[in-house]
Amino acid sequence: MLRNFCHFADKWQASLFAFKLCSKIAFLLICSFLGDFSVRYIQKLPLPVPSIQHILTQLHASTGLVFLNNHDSPIIAFHPEAYAIYQHDEYRFYQRDAFTNYHLNHDYKNLNDFIQFDPTASASSDLGFQGGYIGFIGYDIAASQDVCVKHAVQPALYIGLYRTYLCQHADGWYFYSDAEQPEQHYNWLIDQLSQTLASSIQPLRLHHSFHPRWSKSEYLHAFHKIQDYIKAGDCYQINLTQEFQTCCEGELLSKADQLWTLTNAPYAGYLKLDDFELLSCSPELFIEFEANRSLKTRPIKGTMPRYKDLEQDEKSKQQLKSSVKDQAENVMIVDLLRNDFSVHAETGSVKTTKLFEIESFNQVHHMVSEITAQLKKDANPFDVLRSALPGGSITGAPKIRAMQIIEELEQAPRGAYCGSLGYFNLDGTGSWNILIRTIQKYQDTLSVWAGGGITIASDAEAEYQECLDKVSAMLNLINTWQSHTDDYAE
């Protein structure tokens, strides 16, 4: 009887999954027919289930190639219909005029011209991305809304309009498109994926191991300068970060799978723009734009390392849970984000739904809180995102003064680090992360940043060690990708 019951349960679970998947596809097709949401072409890939790394490798030469973890339903998008990019102190807008050809579009004057939501569109809240805008907004361009900051020469912002993409479900990859001639895109994709694994991707090789841009004494000098600012009443908390950098050759994409396996990050992602690659292993959600104009943010403030020994690991977790210093940091950022939300939220709708919860990741424990709100009816989701950036968890408080102090002390542009990577559906729903635990490659330079919040209660040695704890596993892995090994120096 037990055997029969288990057999029945297995069949029931399989049937339930098939029903859910068919329901999702039916939803998209019905919405397409009604005009609410215009996905017109859906095909399951008739190939053995390829890995994310395999698909990205085969498509690495595609314009605007991007991957998002997407609520554990990974998406890969390519060949945007149009895209916006900010680099060399100017915006440029491009339109696709053929299958893979792009030209400058001078009709767009700004991002609000480019990013247009459709209030009549509808999206299923459990599907994640369903066609719309994907991209990143770097820290520097976000901070420059309020503070004069230096910009890196690499792209500072990219947002593409994607009507063709892949989404991975439990039974394989599905192709979605509402572009013109979707069959042409589909046939091209199948041709690309059917070819022998691309050999044109050069494996990433480091010329030498990572080195911090600051010496330890330089970090401590910046730390004590922040303490002076806090005592003078300029600020309550500053998120001080430092860069680790090396020279390299080859494609960062060639090692993406190893980094995602190492970190198992919920907000992982990848984006390639010519000679710029951005690889996210982020554990942190910035803003989720949910159905019915609901907002959610989950700031991280407070970190302790993980250990293989279970008793030591639990002790580290409990130490973080009871840390008055980390709770003080966390609540400052909660208050800042509540204030950011209140600008665009219905009066009285901003709620702190979780406070000081401990979440465990592969290398560290984090202290996480959660804030929700209800958007005003006339609020534009992109304006909400842009005005809330940079996120309070990676600036400090008060935000504008914190960014001024960061600019003074760090003396180098952060680039994409501490910005945000994510998507908007055409109805304005979407999800955007905080770009921490993120690797940037521009031409032959590879960089990783790490930092932490400094308050009056902070200890200099502990803060320096926390900074290393956050990226040590990543750096140790990446440092193995060189033709010769030299010791990592602090």
Backbone hydrogen bonds, N-H to C=O, Kabsch-Sander energy under -0.5 kcal/mol:
donor,donor_aa,acceptor,acceptor_aa,energy
5,F,1,M,-2.6
6,C,2,L,-2.7
7,H,3,R,-2.3
8,F,4,N,-2.5
9,A,5,F,-2.9
10,D,6,C,-2.6
11,K,7,H,-2.2
12,W,8,F,-2.6
13,Q,9,A,-2.6
14,A,10,D,-2.3
15,S,11,K,-2.5
16,L,12,W,-2.6
17,F,13,Q,-2.4
18,A,14,A,-2.4
19,F,15,S,-2.5
20,K,16,L,-2.5
21,L,17,F,-2.8
22,C,18,A,-2.6
23,S,19,F,-2.4
24,K,20,K,-2.2
25,I,21,L,-2.4
26,A,22,C,-2.8
27,F,23,S,-2.5
28,L,24,K,-2.0
29,L,25,I,-2.4
30,I,26,A,-2.9
31,C,27,F,-2.6
32,S,28,L,-2.1
33,F,29,L,-2.2
34,L,30,I,-2.6
35,G,31,C,-1.4
36,D,31,C,-1.2
37,F,31,C,-1.3
40,R,38,S,-0.6
40,R,177,S,-1.1
41,Y,177,S,-1.7
43,Q,175,F,-2.1
45,L,173,W,-2.7
47,L,45,L,-0.8
55,I,51,S,-2.2
56,L,52,I,-2.7
57,T,53,Q,-2.3
58,Q,54,H,-2.3
59,L,55,I,-1.7
60,H,57,T,-1.1
62,S,59,L,-2.5
65,L,62,S,-1.1
65,L,272,K,-0.5
66,V,77,A,-2.3
67,F,270,Y,-2.8
68,L,75,I,-2.0
69,N,268,A,-2.1
73,S,69,N,-0.8
73,S,70,N,-1.8
75,I,68,L,-2.4
76,I,166,L,-1.9
77,A,66,V,-2.5
78,F,164,T,-1.0
79,H,63,T,-2.0
81,E,161,L,-3.0
82,A,161,L,-0.8
83,Y,94,Y,-2.1
84,A,159,I,-2.9
85,I,92,R,-2.3
86,Y,157,L,-2.2
87,Q,85,I,-0.5
87,Q,90,E,-2.0
90,E,87,Q,-0.8
92,R,85,I,-2.4
94,Y,83,Y,-3.0
95,Q,103,H,-2.8
96,R,81,E,-2.7
97,D,95,Q,-0.5
97,D,101,N,-2.1
98,A,101,N,-1.2
103,H,95,Q,-2.3
105,N,93,F,-3.2
106,H,104,L,-0.6
108,Y,105,N,-0.5
113,D,110,N,-0.6
114,F,110,N,-1.4
115,I,111,L,-3.3
116,Q,114,F,-0.9
118,D,426,L,-3.2
121,A,118,D,-1.8
122,S,36,D,-0.5
125,S,123,A,-0.5
127,L,124,S,-1.9
132,G,162,Y,-1.7
133,Y,424,F,-2.6
134,I,160,G,-2.1
135,G,422,G,-2.2
136,F,158,Y,-2.3
137,I,420,S,-2.5
138,G,156,A,-2.7
139,Y,415,G,-1.3
140,D,415,G,-1.1
142,A,138,G,-1.7
143,A,139,Y,-3.2
144,S,140,D,-1.8
145,Q,142,A,-1.3
146,D,143,A,-2.0
147,V,143,A,-2.1
149,V,147,V,-0.7
156,A,86,Y,-3.2
157,L,86,Y,-1.0
158,Y,136,F,-2.4
159,I,84,A,-2.2
160,G,134,I,-3.1
161,L,82,A,-3.1
162,Y,132,G,-3.5
162,Y,160,G,-0.7
163,R,161,L,-0.6
165,Y,176,Y,-2.4
166,L,76,I,-2.9
167,C,174,Y,-2.3
168,Q,74,P,-2.7
169,H,167,C,-0.6
169,H,172,G,-3.2
172,G,169,H,-1.6
174,Y,167,C,-2.7
175,F,43,Q,-3.9
176,Y,165,Y,-2.8
177,S,41,Y,-1.8
178,D,163,R,-1.9
184,Q,181,Q,-1.1
185,H,181,Q,-1.1
186,Y,182,P,-2.7
187,N,183,E,-2.9
188,W,184,Q,-2.1
189,L,185,H,-2.5
190,I,186,Y,-2.6
191,D,187,N,-2.1
192,Q,188,W,-2.3
193,L,189,L,-2.7
194,S,190,I,-1.5
195,Q,191,D,-0.7
195,Q,192,Q,-0.7
202,Q,200,S,-0.7
204,L,251,E,-0.6
205,R,249,E,-2.8
206,L,481,W,-3.5
207,H,247,C,-2.8
208,H,247,C,-0.7
211,H,245,Q,-1.9
213,R,243,E,-3.1
219,Y,215,S,-2.1
220,L,216,K,-2.5
221,H,217,S,-2.0
222,A,218,E,-2.0
223,F,219,Y,-2.5
224,H,220,L,-2.4
225,K,221,H,-1.9
226,I,222,A,-2.0
227,Q,223,F,-2.1
228,D,224,H,-1.9
229,Y,225,K,-2.0
230,I,226,I,-2.6
231,K,227,Q,-2.4
232,A,228,D,-1.8
233,G,230,I,-1.3
234,D,229,Y,-2.3
235,C,229,Y,-0.6
236,Y,397,A,-3.2
237,Q,397,A,-1.8
238,I,454,I,-1.8
239,N,395,T,-2.6
240,L,238,I,-1.1
240,L,452,G,-1.8
242,Q,450,A,-2.8
244,F,448,V,-3.5
245,Q,211,H,-2.4
246,T,446,L,-2.1
248,C,444,D,-2.4
249,E,205,R,-2.0
251,E,202,Q,-3.3
254,S,251,E,-1.0
255,K,252,L,-2.1
256,A,253,L,-1.5
259,L,255,K,-1.5
260,W,256,A,-2.4
261,T,257,D,-2.2
262,L,258,Q,-2.0
263,T,259,L,-2.1
264,N,260,W,-2.7
267,Y,282,S,-2.1
268,A,265,A,-1.0
269,G,280,S,-1.7
270,Y,67,F,-2.3
271,L,278,L,-2.0
272,K,65,L,-2.2
273,L,276,F,-3.0
276,F,273,L,-1.9
277,E,441,K,-2.8
278,L,271,L,-2.5
279,L,439,I,-2.6
280,S,269,G,-2.7
280,S,278,L,-0.5
281,C,436,I,-0.5
281,C,437,R,-1.7
282,S,267,Y,-0.7
285,L,283,P,-0.5
286,F,432,W,-2.5
287,I,432,W,-1.4
288,E,296,K,-2.9
289,F,287,I,-0.5
289,F,430,G,-2.7
290,E,288,E,-0.8
290,E,294,S,-3.1
293,R,290,E,-0.6
294,S,291,A,-1.0
295,L,373,A,-2.9
296,K,288,E,-1.3
297,T,371,I,-2.3
298,R,285,L,-1.0
301,K,299,P,-0.5
301,K,367,M,-2.4
304,M,365,H,-1.9
306,R,363,Q,-2.4
313,D,309,D,-2.7
314,E,310,L,-2.4
315,K,311,E,-2.0
316,S,312,Q,-2.1
317,K,313,D,-2.1
318,Q,314,E,-2.6
319,Q,315,K,-2.1
320,L,316,S,-1.8
321,K,317,K,-2.3
322,S,318,Q,-1.9
323,S,320,L,-1.3
324,V,322,S,-0.6
327,Q,323,S,-2.1
328,A,324,V,-2.2
329,E,325,K,-2.1
330,N,326,D,-2.6
331,V,327,Q,-2.6
332,M,328,A,-1.7
333,I,329,E,-1.6
334,V,330,N,-2.4
335,D,331,V,-2.3
336,L,332,M,-1.9
337,L,333,I,-2.7
338,R,334,V,-2.3
339,N,335,D,-1.8
340,D,336,L,-2.1
341,F,337,L,-2.6
342,S,338,R,-2.0
343,V,339,N,-0.8
343,V,340,D,-0.7
344,H,341,F,-1.3
345,A,341,F,-1.0
346,E,374,Q,-3.4
349,S,346,E,-2.3
351,K,349,S,-0.5
351,K,372,T,-2.8
353,T,351,K,-0.9
353,T,370,E,-1.3
354,K,370,E,-1.6
357,E,368,V,-2.5
359,E,357,E,-0.5
359,E,366,H,-2.7
361,F,364,V,-3.0
362,N,263,T,-0.7
365,H,304,M,-3.3
366,H,359,E,-3.1
367,M,302,G,-2.1
368,V,357,E,-3.8
368,V,366,H,-0.6
369,S,299,P,-1.9
370,E,354,K,-2.6
371,I,297,T,-2.5
372,T,351,K,-2.7
373,A,295,L,-1.6
375,L,293,R,-3.5
375,L,373,A,-0.5
376,K,344,H,-2.7
379,A,376,K,-1.5
384,V,380,N,-2.1
385,L,381,P,-2.4
386,R,382,F,-2.9
387,S,383,D,-2.4
388,A,384,V,-1.6
389,L,385,L,-1.1
394,I,391,G,-1.7
395,T,392,G,-1.2
396,G,392,G,-1.4
397,A,237,Q,-1.6
402,A,398,P,-2.5
403,M,399,K,-2.5
404,Q,400,I,-1.8
405,I,401,R,-2.1
406,I,402,A,-2.5
407,E,403,M,-2.4
408,E,404,Q,-1.8
409,L,405,I,-2.5
410,E,406,I,-2.8
411,Q,406,I,-0.5
411,Q,407,E,-0.9
417,Y,414,R,-1.2
418,C,435,L,-2.8
419,G,416,A,-2.5
420,S,137,I,-2.2
422,G,135,G,-2.4
423,Y,431,S,-2.1
424,F,133,Y,-2.7
425,N,429,T,-3.7
426,L,131,G,-1.1
428,G,425,N,-1.8
430,G,289,F,-2.3
431,S,423,Y,-1.3
432,W,287,I,-2.4
433,N,421,L,-2.6
434,I,284,E,-2.2
435,L,419,G,-2.2
435,L,433,N,-0.5
436,I,434,I,-2.4
439,I,279,L,-2.8
440,Q,447,S,-2.4
441,K,277,E,-2.7
442,Y,445,T,-2.2
443,Q,275,D,-2.5
445,T,442,Y,-2.1
446,L,246,T,-2.7
447,S,440,Q,-2.6
448,V,244,F,-2.7
449,W,438,T,-0.7
450,A,242,Q,-2.0
452,G,240,L,-1.8
454,I,238,I,-3.1
455,T,453,G,-0.5
458,S,455,T,-1.5
463,E,459,D,-2.6
464,Y,460,A,-2.2
465,Q,461,E,-2.2
466,E,462,A,-2.5
467,C,463,E,-2.0
468,L,464,Y,-1.5
469,D,465,Q,-2.7
470,K,466,E,-1.8
471,V,467,C,-0.7
471,V,468,L,-0.8
472,S,468,L,-1.7
475,L,471,V,-3.0
476,N,472,S,-2.8
477,L,473,A,-1.9
478,I,474,M,-2.9
479,N,475,L,-2.7
480,T,477,L,-1.5
481,W,478,I,-2.0
482,Q,480,T,-1.1
483,S,206,L,-0.8
489,A,210,F,-0.5
